[in-house]
Amino acid sequence: MRVKPFGATGPALPTIGQGTWDMPEAGARRREAQQAIRRGIELGMTHLDTAEMYGAGGVEEMLGEAIAVIPRERIFITSKVLPSNASYAGTIAACERTLRRLRLSELDCYLLHWPSEEPLEETMRALRALVDAGKTRFVGVSNFDAQEMLEAQRLLGDVPLACNQVLYHLRERGIEHRLLPAARAAGIAIVAYTPFGRGRFPRDAARPDGVLGRIARKHAATPRQVMLAFLTRDDALFAIPKASSEAHVAENAAAGDLVLDAEDLAAIDAAFPIGDDGPLATL
Ligand code: NAP
């Protein structure tokens, strides 16, 4: 698994981590999901992403139980405060609840989930206070455009904004216009969520004779691994696919060792152009 610095001041993290949105919280499938998470950690996907929103706290509880047996220093845990809780006091209280559910004394990274109606200054002041109090090592944002992201960094002062977690997949490359260059220049990591595109998965391209299928065969890889390798090709880029079975986790983890060549990158770029419209084009 390749690792690279997470922002200008963060630790080296695996290019591929693990998302947890929609993970099963109950019954036999909960245990299967927990095993998948632990298998992913064994395979190097030690960056785990969750949020208070997921299952209204249930996913944090499921994850907390799954990682209770893992040495704390082996894993990097990110969670997120809901915008509706993002006042100064609300952010502090939400973080405490998240820590309890995760059975942790300190998070590795705490993000504002998306822009809030609460003043950004208040949320950033709370994130600073949480760093000072040892409740989280790093802080970040999610779903912020370039301007909002740089404003968050300004408000944080000398506390670095570690990351901005955003939608990024082959059919949604709008962040490459402004957000990715701005993040790179500012030393802020970009974490790609929904890397397989959910309902927009490129089925035709993933067939054996499609562009992803052909590149996959050349590298003895799979089309999903090719997708993840493309999305993490830049030093600033990380991805957090979500998988709830050990087989899916193993496939995703192996993408962390796949490096595409210039010809592969050009072929994918031509098949999935960045485009100048779409919801993220102005980010
Ligand atoms: P995703 O990771 O692109 O796709 C997840 C889907 O792909 C699941 O149905 C999963 O099935 C399937 N899958 C995963 N690996 C597979 C494999 N190797 N082969 C076949 N199918 C595979 O989408 P996502 O869950 O939307 O995004 C990933 C994570 O990003 C989330 O879990 C969450 O942590 C984060 N996220 C953040 C935000 C935000 O606003 N910040 C928004 C959305 C998501 P199985 O579960 O059956 O394995």
Residues whose N, C-alpha, C, O or C-beta is under 5 A from the ligand:
A	BS01	NAP	G19 T20 W21 D49 H113 S142 Q165 Y193 T194 P195 F196 G197 R198 R224 I240 P241 K242 A243 S244 S245 H248 E251 N252
